[in-house]
Amino acid sequence: MKKFLITSLLLTFLWGNSYAQNEGMNSDEQMKIWMDYMTPGSMHEMMAKYVGEWKMVSKMWMEPNAEPVVSEGTVNAEMILGGRFLKMVAKFPMMGMQTEGWSLEAYDNGKKEFINIWIDNMGTGVAISTGKFDDATKSIIYNGKMYDPLAGKDVEFKSVSKMVSDNEMVFEMFGNFDGKEVKMMEINYTR
């Protein structure tokens, strides 16, 4: 009952706040804005190309000049909530442990940007990044932050996601090492 009451109050507040800010608009104009915001578009269609079962091979560098730690796993990707979000579930071994990670990707029609949330069983934090589609490289370039327990603080990262073909995609992640951007991870997906 408490959750229902809190949700109802929140929705009432948001509706009232939105209404107050848009007093000059008629209801048809407001409805069109909401419909445009909630309707999946071309970027959602692009995300839908990721749907399916994938094999993944990941390389992770613990230090810039070290040999990478290589692991293989699987990814199951599906569009959820009416084609609005891409959910990817990855399963792979890492450092002797079976790892499971979830990625939730969105394209926000209002902000005109991608949002990615990553969680896994190797920690209790959430990595959140936002990005834009880069026409020149045909990839999504993200910038974000995640908590580094060894550093005891949030650290910034960059990632690049590219669909190479209908059956191949590449994900790269970069971090800062001694003031220089270095590749920390590369994942190749095939199906």
DOSEVEX-26297 format. One line per 5 residues: number of its first residue (from 0); for each residue y, x, z of N, C-alpha, C. Coordinates in pm, whole numbers, plus 50000, padded with zeros to 5 digits. Layout:
<sites>
NUM) Y,X,Z,Y,X,Z,Y,X,Z ~ ...
</sites>
This chain:
<sites>
0) 49881,50083,50000,50000,50000,50000,50126,50087,50000 ~ 50122,50199,50078,50236,50289,50084,50266,50349,49946 ~ 50160,50393,49875,50178,50452,49743,50240,50351,49647 ~ 50194,50226,49652,50247,50121,49566,50395,50099,49593 ~ 50431,50093,49721,50570,50071,49759,50659,50187,49712
5) 50613,50309,49734,50690,50427,49692,50705,50429,49540 ~ 50597,50401,49467,50602,50397,49320,50698,50289,49273 ~ 50693,50172,49333,50783,50063,49295,50928,50100,49319 ~ 50956,50161,49434,51093,50202,49464,51142,50308,49367 ~ 51056,50403,49333,51093,50509,49240,51124,50451,49102
10) 51038,50362,49052,51061,50301,48921,51189,50218,48920 ~ 51214,50146,49028,51338,50067,49039,51459,50158,49036 ~ 51452,50269,49109,51563,50365,49111,51587,50424,48972 ~ 51479,50466,48905,51494,50526,48773,51550,50425,48673 ~ 51499,50302,48675,51549,50199,48584,51694,50170,48612
15) 51730,50155,48739,51869,50126,48778,51961,50239,48740 ~ 51918,50363,48762,51998,50480,48728,52019,50488,48577 ~ 51912,50466,48501,51921,50469,48355,52012,50358,48305 ~ 51999,50240,48363,52082,50125,48322,52229,50153,48349 ~ 52259,50209,48467,52398,50237,48503,52460,50339,48409
20) 52382,50437,48363,52435,50539,48274,52453,50488,48132 ~ 52387,50379,48098,52391,50327,47961,52445,50185,47955 ~ 52543,50155,48040,52598,50020,48046,52653,49972,47913 ~ 52704,50062,47830,52765,50021,47703,52665,49986,47596 ~ 52536,50013,47618,52433,49986,47516,52373,49848,47538
25) 52342,49784,47426,52269,49658,47441,52120,49687,47458 ~ 52045,49584,47492,51903,49605,47524,51823,49652,47403 ~ 51862,49612,47281,51790,49659,47162,51809,49809,47142 ~ 51932,49858,47166,51958,50001,47154,51880,50080,47259 ~ 51878,50027,47381,51803,50094,47488,51654,50096,47457
30) 51602,49984,47405,51460,49976,47372,51425,50075,47261 ~ 51512,50090,47161,51486,50184,47052,51479,50327,47107 ~ 51571,50361,47198,51570,50496,47257,51438,50520,47330 ~ 51394,50423,47410,51267,50439,47483,51148,50449,47387 ~ 51150,50367,47282,51039,50370,47187,51032,50506,47115
35) 51149,50559,47076,51151,50691,47012,51100,50798,47108 ~ 51136,50786,47235,51094,50884,47334,50944,50879,47359 ~ 50886,50759,47360,50746,50746,47399,50647,50753,47283 ~ 50695,50750,47159,50605,50745,47044,50567,50886,46997 ~ 50436,50916,46992,50394,51048,46942,50443,51070,46799
40) 50482,51194,46770,50534,51228,46638,50460,51345,46576 ~ 50528,51416,46487,50464,51523,46411,50415,51638,46500 ~ 50486,51668,46607,50441,51776,46696,50313,51735,46771 ~ 50300,51607,46801,50177,51557,46865,50061,51561,46765 ~ 50091,51531,46638,49988,51542,46535,49941,51686,46521
45) 50035,51780,46533,49999,51922,46527,49908,51958,46645 ~ 49942,51910,46765,49858,51938,46883,49718,51878,46865 ~ 49709,51764,46798,49579,51697,46779,49483,51780,46696 ~ 49533,51877,46620,49446,51964,46541,49360,52053,46631 ~ 49397,52066,46758,49322,52148,46853,49200,52074,46909
50) 49190,51943,46886,49083,51863,46945,48947,51912,46897 ~ 48852,51924,46991,48716,51963,46958,48659,52065,47054 ~ 48541,52114,47019,48471,52216,47098,48498,52353,47036 ~ 48536,52447,47118,48570,52581,47072,48490,52687,47148 ~ 48462,52797,47080,48408,52917,47145,48527,53008,47167
55) 48536,53070,47283,48648,53161,47309,48599,53299,47347 ~ 48673,53399,47302,48651,53537,47342,48785,53587,47395 ~ 48786,53623,47523,48912,53667,47583,48907,53816,47617 ~ 49022,53877,47604,49042,54016,47645,49158,54016,47743 ~ 49137,54079,47860,49241,54088,47960,49261,54233,47999
60) 49387,54275,47999,49422,54411,48037,49478,54411,48178 ~ 49413,54483,48269,49462,54493,48406,49579,54591,48415 ~ 49579,54690,48324,49689,54786,48310,49708,54810,48161 ~ 49829,54843,48118,49857,54856,47975,49764,54946,47896 ~ 49724,55061,47950,49642,55155,47874,49494,55148,47909
65) 49456,55053,47992,49316,55040,48032,49235,54967,47924 ~ 49105,54984,47931,49016,54907,47843,49021,54761,47887 ~ 49019,54667,47793,49026,54526,47833,48895,54477,47893 ~ 48907,54380,47982,48791,54308,48034,48765,54195,47936 ~ 48644,54192,47879,48611,54093,47775,48516,53989,47832
70) 48544,53863,47802,48452,53757,47843,48449,53650,47734 ~ 48338,53576,47733,48320,53469,47636,48300,53338,47709 ~ 48346,53230,47647,48331,53100,47710,48350,52989,47610 ~ 48372,52870,47662,48389,52751,47577,48515,52675,47621 ~ 48567,52599,47526,48683,52514,47552,48657,52378,47489
75) 48684,52274,47566,48678,52137,47514,48820,52083,47516 ~ 48870,52041,47399,49008,51992,47387,49009,51847,47342 ~ 49095,51767,47406,49108,51626,47369,49252,51580,47389 ~ 49293,51486,47303,49423,51423,47321,49403,51307,47420 ~ 49497,51292,47512,49487,51188,47614,49614,51102,47615
80) 49606,50991,47684,49717,50898,47702,49780,50858,47569 ~ 49694,50810,47480,49742,50759,47352,49795,50864,47257 ~ 49739,50985,47262,49780,51092,47171,49909,51161,47211 ~ 49947,51149,47338,50073,51209,47385,50056,51349,47445 ~ 49938,51380,47494,49916,51507,47564,49784,51567,47520
85) 49780,51701,47517,49657,51774,47485,49601,51833,47613 ~ 49478,51796,47645,49409,51849,47763,49299,51941,47714 ~ 49300,52066,47763,49198,52163,47727,49130,52212,47854 ~ 48998,52209,47855,48920,52257,47970,48840,52378,47924 ~ 48869,52493,47985,48802,52619,47950,48705,52658,48060
90) 48588,52709,48020,48488,52758,48115,48442,52894,48067 ~ 48454,52995,48157,48420,53132,48119,48402,53216,48244 ~ 48322,53325,48236,48308,53415,48350,48426,53512,48356 ~ 48470,53541,48478,48577,53639,48496,48552,53715,48625 ~ 48541,53847,48614,48519,53933,48730,48402,53884,48816
95) 48293,53847,48749,48172,53805,48820,48174,53663,48873 ~ 48277,53587,48844,48286,53448,48890,48292,53354,48771 ~ 48233,53237,48786,48244,53135,48683,48381,53069,48699 ~ 48461,53078,48595,48597,53028,48600,48610,52900,48518 ~ 48690,52808,48571,48726,52687,48497,48876,52674,48504
100) 48938,52654,48387,49082,52636,48382,49118,52517,48297 ~ 49225,52449,48336,49273,52332,48263,49414,52359,48212 ~ 49435,52326,48087,49568,52334,48027,49609,52192,47989 ~ 49731,52155,48022,49787,52028,47980,49912,52060,47901 ~ 49911,52022,47773,50024,52054,47686,50092,51925,47643
105) 50225,51929,47644,50305,51814,47605,50411,51858,47505 ~ 50454,51763,47423,50576,51784,47346,50671,51673,47389 ~ 50782,51712,47450,50880,51618,47501,50976,51582,47387 ~ 50967,51457,47338,51052,51413,47228,51200,51420,47261 ~ 51234,51398,47387,51374,51400,47427,51431,51540,47432
110) 51358,51631,47495,51406,51770,47509,51377,51855,47386 ~ 51291,51804,47296,51252,51878,47175,51190,52012,47210 ~ 51099,52009,47309,51032,52132,47349,50890,52103,47397 ~ 50807,52206,47390,50671,52199,47441,50672,52236,47589 ~ 50581,52178,47663,50563,52210,47804,50415,52234,47825
115) 50380,52343,47892,50240,52373,47920,50222,52396,48069 ~ 50118,52334,48122,50081,52351,48263,49939,52407,48265 ~ 49917,52514,48341,49785,52575,48352,49744,52581,48498 ~ 49621,52534,48527,49562,52547,48660,49419,52596,48643 ~ 49369,52669,48744,49230,52714,48739,49177,52735,48879
120) 49047,52763,48887,48983,52780,49018,48994,52924,49069 ~ 49080,53006,49007,49103,53143,49053,49228,53151,49142 ~ 49287,53037,49172,49407,53034,49256,49440,52892,49293 ~ 49550,52877,49365,49595,52744,49406,49731,52711,49348 ~ 49782,52798,49262,49914,52777,49203,49906,52714,49065
125) 50023,52692,49009,50037,52631,48878,50128,52720,48793 ~ 50084,52752,48672,50169,52825,48578,50233,52721,48487 ~ 50365,52723,48480,50439,52626,48398,50526,52702,48300 ~ 50518,52661,48173,50601,52725,48071,50655,52621,47974 ~ 50765,52655,47911,50824,52570,47808,50844,52653,47683
130) 50840,52587,47567,50855,52664,47444,50895,52580,47326 ~ 50919,52650,47218,50961,52590,47091,50866,52636,46981 ~ 50855,52554,46877,50777,52593,46759,50862,52686,46675 ~ 50807,52801,46639,50877,52900,46558,50826,52890,46414 ~ 50911,52841,46324,50871,52824,46184,50831,52955,46117
135) 50901,53063,46151,50874,53193,46086,50732,53241,46112 ~ 50683,53226,46236,50549,53275,46270,50445,53163,46278 ~ 50490,53038,46260,50401,52921,46269,50327,52920,46403 ~ 50401,52946,46510,50342,52951,46643,50436,52888,46745 ~ 50381,52855,46860,50461,52805,46971,50483,52923,47065
140) 50609,52952,47093,50643,53064,47181,50693,53006,47313 ~ 50618,53036,47419,50647,52984,47552,50706,53092,47641 ~ 50787,53050,47737,50832,53136,47847,50809,53059,47976 ~ 50757,53128,48077,50727,53058,48201,50720,53149,48321 ~ 50677,53087,48431,50661,53159,48557,50529,53119,48621
145) 50472,53215,48695,50353,53188,48776,50359,53277,48898 ~ 50291,53236,49001,50292,53312,49125,50192,53427,49116 ~ 50234,53546,49153,50148,53664,49159,50123,53695,49306 ~ 50001,53669,49357,49976,53692,49499,49987,53839,49540 ~ 49963,53933,49448,49976,54074,49482,50122,54114,49498
150) 50209,54056,49414,50353,54085,49425,50419,53997,49532 ~ 50354,53886,49565,50409,53796,49665,50528,53715,49615 ~ 50535,53694,49482,50648,53620,49426,50611,53568,49286 ~ 50698,53483,49234,50682,53436,49096,50711,53551,49000 ~ 50635,53556,48892,50660,53652,48786,50675,53576,48654
155) 50757,53631,48567,50779,53568,48437,50676,53617,48336 ~ 50645,53530,48241,50554,53567,48134,50597,53498,48005 ~ 50547,53551,47896,50566,53490,47764,50429,53469,47704 ~ 50410,53360,47633,50284,53340,47562,50311,53287,47422 ~ 50219,53316,47333,50230,53274,47194,50099,53208,47155
160) 50109,53086,47104,49992,53010,47063,50002,52980,46914 ~ 49898,53018,46840,49904,53002,46695,49772,52948,46640 ~ 49781,52844,46558,49666,52790,46486,49658,52868,46355 ~ 49561,52958,46345,49547,53045,46228,49491,52966,46109 ~ 49391,52882,46137,49331,52794,46035,49277,52672,46109
165) 49215,52581,46037,49160,52461,46102,49054,52495,46206 ~ 48992,52613,46194,48884,52650,46284,48907,52780,46360 ~ 49033,52822,46368,49063,52947,46438,49203,52940,46498 ~ 49213,52976,46626,49344,52986,46690,49346,53108,46781 ~ 49468,53155,46808,49488,53275,46889,49593,53245,46995
170) 49567,53291,47116,49661,53280,47227,49685,53420,47281 ~ 49811,53458,47297,49846,53589,47353,49942,53567,47470 ~ 49926,53650,47573,50012,53639,47691,50069,53777,47721 ~ 50198,53781,47749,50270,53906,47773,50339,53902,47909 ~ 50341,54016,47975,50410,54028,48103,50496,54152,48105
175) 50561,54174,48215,50651,54287,48231,50580,54397,48309 ~ 50576,54518,48254,50515,54632,48322,50612,54749,48312 ~ 50665,54792,48425,50765,54900,48429,50881,54874,48333 ~ 50927,54750,48330,51043,54716,48248,51015,54694,48101 ~ 50888,54699,48061,50852,54678,47921,50759,54558,47908
180) 50775,54485,47798,50685,54374,47770,50553,54428,47717 ~ 50442,54392,47783,50310,54437,47741,50214,54318,47733 ~ 50117,54331,47643,50016,54225,47629,49920,54231,47747 ~ 49904,54119,47815,49813,54109,47929,49681,54041,47890 ~ 49689,53952,47789,49570,53875,47753,49576,53834,47607
185) 49458,53828,47547,49444,53774,47411,49317,53692,47410 ~ 49327,53569,47360,49210,53482,47349,49198,53436,47205 ~ 49080,53459,47147,49051,53412,47011,48954,53295,47021 ~ 48992,53185,46957,48911,53063,46959,48856,53037,46819 ~ 48729,52998,46811,48668,52958,46683,48582,52835,46707
190) 48567,52756,46600,48476,52641,46609,48401,52623,46479
</sites>
